[in-house]
């Protein structure tokens, strides 16, 4: 009874490894292409209205298909308009964990 389950688990692990290798190879190709085109920085995952906002959280919670990113406490899915009414500037010094 455990033999088929072990074989399926081993096959799933092989598929996961292959999928990760494919994803990593694609990311490497995109990085090389960006550098060849003159773009030095990878695009930010932060929504444009949330740039430099002190309320930005951006951590994903949940597992599988129910995984969701919590953008901020005011607007969990992010602000959809041009300017967020709750936006507050934060400096890079405030974001570092060394400075409480």
N, C-alpha and C positions, 0 to 999 in steps of 0.2 A: 504494500500500500504506500509506503514512503518512497519507493523507487520512482514511480511516475511523478510524484510531486517534486522530488529532488531533480529529476530531469527537466521538468517544466521550469523550475526555479533557475536552474543552470542556463537554460535557453533564454529566459527573460534577462538574466544578467548579461549574457552575450549581446542581446539586442540593445540593452541599455548602454553598454560600453561602446558598441558600434555607433549608436545614435549620438552619444557624447563626442566621440571622435569626429563624426561628420560635422556636428555643430562647431566644434573647436576649429576644424579645418576651414569651415566657412567664415568664422570670425577672423581667423588669421588672414584669409584672402581679402576680406573687407578692410582690415587694418592696412594691409600692403597697398591696396588700391587707393584708400584715403590718403596715405602718405605720398603716393606717386602723383596724385592730383593736387597736392599742396595743402591738404587739410591735416593739421598736426594733432588736433584733439578729437577724441571720440565725442559724438553728440551726447548731450546730457540726457539722462532719463527723467529729469525733472520737468514738469510742464512749464511753459514759458511764463505763465502768470505767477508761478511759485518761485522763480529765480530770486535768490537772496532773501527769502521770507523766513522769519524766525519760527513760524508755526509749521513749516514743512516737516513731515514725518517720513513718508516714503518707504515704510517697511511693509512687506507682504505677510499676511497672516492666513492660516488655513492650509489645507492639503488638497492636492488633486485639482479637480475642476471647480472646487469652491474656494480656491486660493484667490485672495483679493489684496490689492495694495491700499493701505490707508494713507491718503495723501496728507491730510491734516485733520485736526480736531473740529475745525469749523466746517469744512467741506470734505467729507470722507472720500469722495470720488474726484475731487479737484474742482476748481472754479472754472466754469465754462465761458464766462464773459471775457472782456478785455482787461479790466482791472478788478482785482479782488478787493472787496470793501474791508477785509480784515488783514490785509497785507501789512507787515511791519519789517523794516530793514533789519538785517543781522549782518554783522561783520564776520570775517573768517576767524577772528580771535574768539568770538563768542561761541563758535561751533566746535572748537577744539576741546577734547576731553581734559587737557591739562589745566585749562582755566575754568574753575567752577563758577 
